[in-house]
Amino acid sequence: MIPLVQEGTMACADIDMDIHGEDEDLHRAGRREHTLVRHYQATELVPGVKGPLHDLLQKQPAVLGSVQMMSGLVSVGLGFVFALTQEMGDSLITMFRISYLTGIMFVVAGIISNLLFKYPELLPVSLRVNCGCIIVAVVSACLICVDLANWNRQQEQHLRMEVLELCVLGLEAFLSAILCYWFFKEKRTKSQ
């Protein structure tokens, strides 16, 4: 067998090493009218060994992790806007620094989800971090809803930003829920 290297993975193939060509008879007879191309052709490919978390990595959790990081950065940016435009006691979102907390948590969760490709042993850590992100997002969404229920006309622009933060939290919680489902499913099949 001759190993074939392709994109960083090792695969083996059972290759027929006979030279295929019809010009052998012409060569023996002493005639060289035309030259045929000789080539080697693999007759059977041997499948490679699946790595750890192969089925999970086929679902591309790194893509969802990247979206988590981007939405986390949006939350941190909204936190800066809230901090610069509101007094500390004006809203719960500013008082508890909800945007910063959720933004940083989702950036960390996204980084860990992206690292799963290189470090599959981070699967339990990523599962726990994403579950924690869901809990923090739900509590934060409840605090934002309390803020929205108590808004007044002077805070019209802050109302829109809080609704935007609530939408970003919904997206972040949805992404974490999908990742938690995939990670839990992979962890369960791995332990069986």
KOLKOLDO-355608 format. One record per residue: x, y, z of N, C-alpha, C in turn; residue in one letter. Coordinates in steps of 0.001 Angstrom, whole numbers, padded with zeros to 6 digits, always signed. Example, Ala and Ser with C-alpha at 12.3 -4.5 7.8 and 13.67 -1.06 7.14 Angstrom:
<gubas>
+013190-005690+007800+012300-004500+007800+013200-003300+007800A
+012850-002250+007080+013670-001060+007140+012900+000030+007870S
</gubas>
This chain:
<gubas>
+000831-001185+000000+000000+000000+000000+000870+001240+000000M
+000413+002250-000684+001123+003522-000735+000250+004556-000044I
+000798+005241+000994-000023+006259+001667-000177+007493+000797P
-001376+008029+000779-001662+009269+000057-001972+010346+001077L
-001300+011483+001008-001512+012568+001953-002405+013595+001299V
-003443+013980+002032-004398+014922+001463-004919+015811+002571Q
-004638+017100+002516-005130+018120+003439-004871+017748+004893E
-003684+017318+005218-003324+017090+006596-003802+015768+007168G
-004506+014948+006407-004954+013670+006907-004231+012572+006150T
-004159+011430+006741-003467+010312+006133-004511+009310+005666M
-004423+008924+004421-005321+007915+003870-004467+006877+003167A
-004957+005671+003107-004225+004601+002440-005059+004105+001273C
-004363+003629+000260-005069+003101-000900-004367+001827-001356A
-005147+000871-001793-004620-000352-002358-004480-000110-003852D
-003257+000104-004327-003028+000572-005692-002462-000554-006553I
-003032-000695-007715-002539-001633-008720-001335-000988-009383D
-000156-001591-009237+001064-000989-009740+001426-001456-011155M
+000557-002218-011813+000821-002642-013178+000710-001450-014118D
+001552-001453-015139+001510-000389-016140+000460-000774-017166I
-000470+000144-017367-001536-000101-018318-001210+000626-019615H
-001194-000091-020696-000952+000557-021970-001021-000465-023093G
-001553-000026-024188-001725-000927-025315-000525-000901-026252E
+000442-000025-025999+001551+000088-026929+002642-000944-026665D
+002478-001833-025678+003475-002866-025427+003601-003800-026632E
+002477-004204-027204+002509-005083-028369+003169-004396-029554D
+002911-003087-029717+003528-002347-030812+005032-002225-030603L
+005461-002044-029363+006875-001908-029049+007622-003214-029309H
+006993-004327-028964+007608-005638-029201+007733-005932-030690R
+006805-005477-031444+006838-005727-032885+007804-004780-033589A
+008348-003806-032877+009306-002895-033488+008652-001691-034119G
+007384-001539-034009+006707-000390-034602+006420+000649-033528R
+006692+001886-033806+006389+002985-032891+005595+004027-033654R
+004368+003718-033938+003531+004624-034712+002999+005768-033847E
+002607+005441-032683+002094+006465-031779+002400+006046-030341H
+002476+007030-029467+002796+006757-028064+001538+006941-027234T
+001260+005964-026428+000131+006059-025516+000622+006489-024140L
-000211+007178-023431+000133+007629-022089-000040+006461-021128V
+000967+006241-020320+000890+005199-019297+000557+005864-017977R
-000262+005214-017198-000666+005798-015923-000928+004703-014900H
-000869+005122-013658-001219+004249-012545-002566+004703-012028Y
-003381+003772-011628-004710+004129-011176-005028+003348-009903Q
-005497+004053-008891-005911+003402-007652-007216+002671-007913A
-007274+001432-007485-008483+000651-007722-009415+000658-006526T
-008864+000920-005327-009714+000879-004142-009140+001828-003097E
-009972+002697-002554-009545+003590-001486-009931+002985-000146L
-009015+003024+000781-009271+002525+002130-009703+003716+002975V
-010870+003646+003624-011332+004790+004416-010410+005031+005611P
-010229+006303+005942-009379+006680+007067-010109+006492+008387G
-009358+006555+009456-009915+006414+010796-010555+007743+011199V
-011768+007677+011742-012445+008886+012193-011806+009366+013487K
-011578+010657+013563-010988+011256+014744-012026+011481+015832G
-011580+011950+016994-012531+012236+018062-013462+013376+017664P
-014695+013286+018052-015732+014292+017782-015972+014490+016288L
-015694+013482+015473-015837+013609+014019-017253+014005+013625H
-018260+013300+014190-019646+013596+013824-020055+014994+014275D
-019608+015402+015466-019932+016738+015959-019276+017811+015099L
-018027+017602+014731-017313+018607+013956-017857+018730+012536L
-018551+017708+012047-019200+017798+010744-020343+018805+010767Q
-020898+019073+011948-021998+020046+012085-021483+021477+012169K
-020183+021661+012197-019542+022975+012215-019911+023822+013438Q
-019613+023340+014664-019901+024166+015842-019053+025436+015881P
-017949+025460+015151-017106+026656+015127-017833+027826+014471A
-018705+027545+013528-019467+028620+012882-020402+029263+013904V
-021110+028429+014670-021992+028978+015704-021171+029680+016783L
-019986+029142+017087-019112+029801+018051-018666+031177+017567G
-018406+031294+016281-018022+032600+015721-019179+033588+015791S
-020385+033117+015533-021562+033994+015652-021760+034389+017113V
-021494+033449+018036-021569+033785+019460-020583+034905+019809Q
-019364+034787+019300-018366+035818+019594-018799+037177+019049M
-019328+037183+017836-019745+038456+017238-020916+039078+018004M
-021890+038266+018388-023011+038819+019149-022556+039257+020541S
-021569+038572+021104-020997+039004+022375-020325+040356+022254G
-019627+040574+021136-018992+041876+020919-020038+042975+020733L
-021161+042636+020095-022258+043609+019964-022798+043971+021345V
-022944+042974+022215-023425+043242+023576-022469+044142+024342S
-021167+043878+024229-020183+044727+024909-020257+046159+024357V
-020410+046297+023044-020552+047627+022446-021789+048359+022953G
-022896+047638+023064-024102+048256+023624-023892+048636+025087L
-023117+047850+025805-022800+048192+027195-022050+049509+027295G
-021110+049739+026350-020401+051021+026331-021372+052172+026059F
-022283+051961+025134-023255+053014+024824-024137+053300+026041V
-024603+052252+026709-025416+052456+027916-024616+053186+028996F
-023370+052803+029180-022552+053432+030222-022295+054903+029940A
-022170+055264+028655-021885+056654+028313-023119+057541+028278L
-024301+056958+028093-025492+057784+027902-026481+057725+029067T
-026253+056857+030032-027197+056737+031148-026482+056919+032481Q
-027259+057369+033450-026764+057387+034824-026845+055967+035373E
-026054+055689+036395-025968+054348+036946-027319+053826+037441M
-028128+054629+038054-029393+054188+038610-030581+054277+037663G
-030356+054679+036413-031456+054858+035473-032112+053538+035049D
-031339+052494+034937-031909+051224+034490-031137+050052+035092S
-031798+048908+035106-031163+047695+035627-030045+047210+034700L
-030200+047452+033420-029185+047005+032460-027854+047715+032704I
-027906+048972+033136-026688+049715+033448-026193+049383+034851T
-027111+049259+035770-026750+049009+037157-026023+047669+037333M
-026523+046630+036682-025927+045300+036828-024915+044972+035729F
-024668+045932+034856-023707+045740+033762-024030+044477+032949R
-025290+044346+032610-025777+043152+031920-025097+042972+030565I
-024950+044041+029824-024356+043929+028487-022918+043440+028539S
-022161+043970+029497-020772+043520+029625-020696+042052+030022Y
-021478+041689+031019-021451+040317+031536-021825+039303+030453L
-022947+039544+029797-023371+038592+028762-022426+038617+027569T
-021950+039794+027191-021046+039887+026053-019758+039111+026276G
-019152+039299+027433-017897+038600+027728-018121+037099+027832I
-019222+036693+028448-019506+035253+028558-019672+034610+027184M
-020365+035278+026279-020594+034692+024962-019336+034737+024087F
-018482+035705+024287-017201+035704+023572-016368+034511+024033V
-016315+034264+025341-015565+033118+025871-016173+031808+025369V
-017501+031699+025391-018163+030476+024906-017865+030249+023427A
-017837+031314+022649-017520+031187+021222-016089+030752+020986G
-015167+031278+021783-013763+030881+021643-013597+029403+021974I
-014230+028951+023045-014119+027534+023431-014754+026643+022362I
-015874+027062+021805-016511+026278+020738-015613+026200+019507S
-014883+027264+019219-013954+027247+018092-012739+026365+018353N
-012341+026242+019607-011175+025438+019951-011458+023936+019964L
-012719+023538+019877-013058+022109+019905-012413+021344+018760L
-012221+021970+017628-011624+021290+016488-010204+020843+016812F
-009470+021715+017491-008079+021414+017810-007939+020655+019129K
-008803+020941+020094-008726+020325+021420-010066+019684+021779Y
-010317+018456+021331-011615+017816+021598-011890+017563+023079P
-010855+017591+023908-011070+017371+025341-011776+018547+026016E
-011978+019643+025300-012708+020797+025837-014227+020643+025737L
-014708+019506+025259-016151+019303+025081-016933+019501+026380L
-016544+018884+027516-017324+019116+028744-017276+020570+029213P
-016135+021220+029025-016008+022632+029418-016943+023484+028571V
-016955+023225+027279-017808+023994+026382-019288+023771+026700S
-019644+022545+027047-021034+022257+027431-021424+023059+028665L
-020564+023069+029672-020869+023809+030914-020941+025316+030665R
-019999+025840+029890-019988+027284+029623-021247+027702+028859V
-021644+026909+027870-022853+027250+027107-024108+027131+027963N
-024162+026150+028866-025310+026066+029792-025343+027290+030712C
-024169+027701+031201-024097+028908+032029-024530+030144+031264G
-024173+030206+029992-024574+031348+029158-026087+031415+029000C
-026713+030259+028861-028177+030245+028739-028816+030781+030015I
-028317+030339+031161-028877+030795+032447-028704+032299+032603I
-027502+032804+032332-027248+034246+032450-028103+035027+031450V
-028289+034508+030258-029101+035202+029246-030564+035280+029678A
-031079+034216+030274-032481+034235+030721-032671+035233+031859V
-031747+035232+032831-031843+036194+033944-031707+037621+033413V
-030783+037833+032503-030592+039174+031929-031821+039625+031149S
-032421+038705+030402-033627+039048+029646-034758+039443+030597A
-034870+038765+031732-035897+039137+032720-035652+040544+033269C
-034387+040871+033555-034066+042219+034045-034356+043287+032991L
-034063+042989+031744-034355+043938+030668-035864+044118+030516I
-036624+043035+030657-038096+043143+030575-038647+044015+031698C
-038054+043927+032891-038463+044810+033998-038163+046262+033622V
-036984+046505+033042-036653+047858+032576-037652+048355+031545D
-038005+047496+030605-038944+047896+029552-040332+048168+030111L
-040706+047465+031152-042018+047696+031765-042062+049030+032505A
-040920+049516+032958-040857+050765+033736-040286+051945+032950N
-040300+051900+031652-039687+052971+030866-040571+054202+030855W
-039947+055354+030634-040707+056601+030508-040334+057286+029197N
-041042+058317+028846-040872+058974+027542-039491+059618+027372R
-038836+059986+028445-037535+060633+028339-036445+059648+027908Q
-036702+058369+028042-035707+057351+027704-036047+056641+026391Q
-036568+057374+025424-037016+056774+024155-035872+056061+023417E
-034704+056708+023306-033597+056069+022596-033054+054879+023369Q
-033087+054923+024678-032619+053802+025498-033564+052609+025373H
-034829+052895+025165-035808+051824+024981-035448+050998+023742L
-035115+051660+022656-034749+050951+021425-033472+050126+021610R
-032523+050703+022323-031280+049968+022556-031504+048763+023464M
-032384+048900+024433-032679+047764+025305-033412+046664+024539E
-034287+047054+023630-034949+046053+022785-033916+045357+021901V
-032950+046123+021376-031881+045521+020586-031061+044552+021434L
-030732+044948+022646-029994+044056+023555-030801+042800+023863E
-032095+042941+024008-032959+041780+024253-032952+040835+023047L
-032967+041383+021850-032893+040544+020636-031552+039831+020533C
-030466+040541+020856-029137+039918+020826-029066+038802+021866V
-029629+039027+023040-029665+037978+024066-030456+036762+023595L
-031556+037007+022901-032332+035886+022362-031535+035072+021363G
-030798+035768+020484-029947+035078+019517-028857+034285+020229L
-028218+034901+021210-027147+034227+021945-027665+032995+022669E
-028817+033109+023312-029385+031961+024032-029769+030845+023063A
-030290+031214+021901-030655+030222+020888-029426+029465+020392F
-028344+030188+020097-027113+029552+019646-026550+028622+020725L
-026565+029089+021967-026058+028251+023058-026914+027011+023255S
-028220+027141+023070-029103+025982+023211-028797+024936+022138A
-028558+025372+020910-028211+024429+019833-026892+023740+020153I
-025893+024524+020561-024595+023942+020881-024683+022993+022069L
-025455+023362+023089-025617+022466+024243-026261+021146+023820C
-027240+021202+022951-027882+019978+022463-026869+019102+021730Y
-026100+019698+020827-025091+018934+020079-024037+018351+021012W
-023558+019174+021964-022500+018715+022868-023006+017616+023792F
-024227+017777+024303-024787+016760+025193-024984+015454+024435F
-025472+015548+023217-025679+014359+022389-024344+013656+022110K
-023315+014424+021796-021986+013854+021525-021387+013248+022787E
-021555+013915+023902-021014+013403+025168-021700+012101+025562K
-023013+012033+025326-023763+010822+025660-023343+009657+024770R
-023168+009880+023479-022741+008793+022589-021298+008401+022846T
-020483+009329+023298-019082+009046+023612-018960+008174+024857K
-019863+008385+025825-019800+007633+027087-020399+006227+026943S
-021146+005967+025889-021765+004640+025733-020825+003639+025144Q
</gubas>
